[in-house]
């Protein structure tokens, strides 16, 4: 048998979480169209059955990481630490590149890197691409803005490649979303990227259509060392249920809100009361209604940075918060297999993204340590 840890790297919106979910066959990581959806490293455990004459059985622990970008806040720096920690314990690395976006590569100095991202003057978010200038085509300074945009994109792509240079393990190049581009567009992209690094292999994929996934798994198994399972055969992820619930709530915030609100929001589970398994009641003859599922009670706090953001999250008459709660509750019920009573409230924590203490408190590993300490104190 073979086993190992496979770190998944890529720029924001490269499709890392979508690929992880497709390989795991279950929803392990939240997915939205907004960049920087992933904030923590998330493990998805995939069992690969042996194929005679092709490869032995294997357990692959895929580690999804936050989208690679230059840090500009304490939250960004924490996300970068998550990436470095994933790279410290890995047997293989996948570098995902969105085949639908232009890649900028070349030496870019720090002085050439303009301010970018949400809140930067003259820029708006534009799908999977980096921020783009808002000026019209004939506006003064538009050429300079385009140059800055290209410099920013090149700098960020170079930053991604700087993380893998010097690694002593196999690195695969994985162009994603290949169902959205023509072959004549894909081949030059692959050729340009292969000149940047001596990849152990290149496997183009479409997670949405599952194209190339079997080839990817086979190539990974071939590259992994002999070893034993790290997790029980039926375990899907290393994440505790509380964290997965918090992420599902945050996913709804990302879907339901716009502008800066999704990036300034964080979710903390304050109460998680699992139901005691009741004794099975005797079945009535010709019972028309099935027995009710047990109830899980959850209370969560949504943190934001400003009163205006809180107003958006709550909405007129509480409509937005209700929509977030309703959408999240459906997903949580599907995850837990129980009915769910979900209570949400919004708290303003000014500039929490710049608070190292607060950002570190969001780490589910630290939350588990705190819960264990609280239990010992009882």
Secondary structure as UniProt FT lines:
FT   STRAND          2..11
FT   TURN            12..13
FT   HELIX           16..24
FT   TURN            35..36
FT   STRAND          42..48
FT   TURN            52..54
FT   STRAND          58..64
FT   HELIX           74..88
FT   STRAND          92..98
FT   TURN            99..100
FT   HELIX           110..112
FT   TURN            118..119
FT   TURN            121..122
FT   STRAND          123..126
FT   TURN            127..128
FT   STRAND          129..133
FT   TURN            137..138
FT   TURN            140..141
FT   HELIX           142..164
FT   TURN            165..166
FT   STRAND          170..176
FT   HELIX           178..180
FT   HELIX           183..194
FT   TURN            195..196
FT   STRAND          201..202
FT   TURN            207..210
FT   HELIX           213..223
FT   TURN            233..234
FT   HELIX           241..256
FT   TURN            259..261
FT   HELIX           262..264
FT   STRAND          266..273
FT   TURN            285..286
FT   STRAND          295..304
FT   HELIX           307..314
FT   HELIX           316..318
FT   HELIX           319..336
FT   STRAND          339..348
FT   TURN            350..351
FT   HELIX           352..354
FT   HELIX           356..361
FT   HELIX           364..376
//
